[in-house]
Amino acid sequence: MSNNTQSQEKNTRQVKVGNTVIGGGAPIVVQSMAATRTQDLEATKNQVSLLQKAGAGLIRIAVDSKKDVAALAEIRGFVPEANLVVDLQESYRLVKDVAPYVDKVRYNPGHLYHHEKTKPVADKVAFIAEEAAKHDCAIRIGVNCGSVDPAIAEQFEGADEPGLEGVSAMVESALQHCSLIEKAGFTRYVVSLKDSDPKKVIASNERFAKVRPDVPLHLGVTEAGMPPDGIIKTRIAFEQLLTKNIGDTVRVSLTLPFEEKWREIESGKSIISDIEQGKFRSVPEFFDDGLNIISCPSCSRVENEAFIELAQDVKTMTEYAKEFDITIAVMGCRVNGPGETDDADLGLWCAPNFVNLKRGEKEVGAFPYDEVLSQLKNELDMIIAEKTT
């Protein structure tokens, strides 16, 4: 980072991940995620190669089954030069299977209670750390707005000012897990605190960095959506954080066709380059008046590729409502969809053959892909009518 954008010294420790280094003043690492189905070997190999050629420092692959693990092993052999990452999702024990083939594993603290509910969280974290150390892997503690541990979320309910709800719980979760993993004797880790709202991403990372300036941070805005809106949301968060030397690795999470996932890397590099040159497009605060559409980045967990087209159609159909302060969330799978649509005025999360439509936390119904847009419009019109009466 150039001197004219530095406001505090870069104090994070360095974490080696494969053939790259995160933190400690090393160049910011841009990462992405393969969007293809992992068991589709040809498509996934091509996707990883595409991202690698675009300059991805880290490439995440989704693994949810034994067959995915077998495919991961073959992909590892095909691109030995790539730094691969796997997200453990709800099954923390998956680390034992995937660690031999990757350079980093990510676990979500809010998912650890799903399996072996009577087992202490500290024991689960120690198991992940032990397997990672055994196979020369780094770890990312990935705290996500839509899946904070219910106990912590309840403890900090009402602790935040309007507009920053959930930030305190996210930060507390991250801090607790830093302590747990260090008690297990593991220090080769990074942390991420993500939300679909740039304001919350900025606030949570600033608070965490103040308490743990030594821990490298991975930055990202979850479900940022489609270009250009998704890039703008992400740029705002990155500009506010990287200029304070908060952030060591980044991802621009965009809803894109499989063959265009390289644009995540291009966007990340462009944002970093502009910041280093003192070129900014945001003001000190994020003003988010008007329609806000958030959508998750397409990945191998998407159970119907029609999700990508649906997200585009939602954006087009709702153009008439652009002046209203309404948030619409479009999620591609059952893993993040249910929880991460709760905070939206209207939420859609996609199953293989239908789309679940929600209004806030309330289920409206499940509709075929070719019918859900008209149902969404009905709900949107009702919200607009309520706002204008």
Secondary structure, 3 states (H helix, E strand, C coil): CCHHHCCCCCCCCCEEECCEEECCCCCCEEEEECCCCCCCHHHHHHHHHHHHHHCCCEEEEECCCHHHHHHHHHHHHHCCCCCEEEECCCCHHHHHHHHHHCCEEEECHHHCCCCCCCCCHHHHHHHHHHHHHHCCCEEEEEEEHHHCCHHHHHHCCCCCCCCCCCHHHHHHHHHHHHHHHHHCCCCCEEEEEEECCHHHHHHHHHHHHHHCCCCCEEEEECCEECCCHHHHHHHHHHHHHHCCCCCCEEECCECCCHHHCHHHHHHHHHHHHHHHCCCCCCCCCCCCCCCEEEECCCCCCCCCCHHHHHHHHHHHHHHHHCCCCCEEEEECCCCCHHHHCCCCCEEEEECCCCEEEEECCEEEEEECCCCHHHHHHHHHHHHHHHHHC
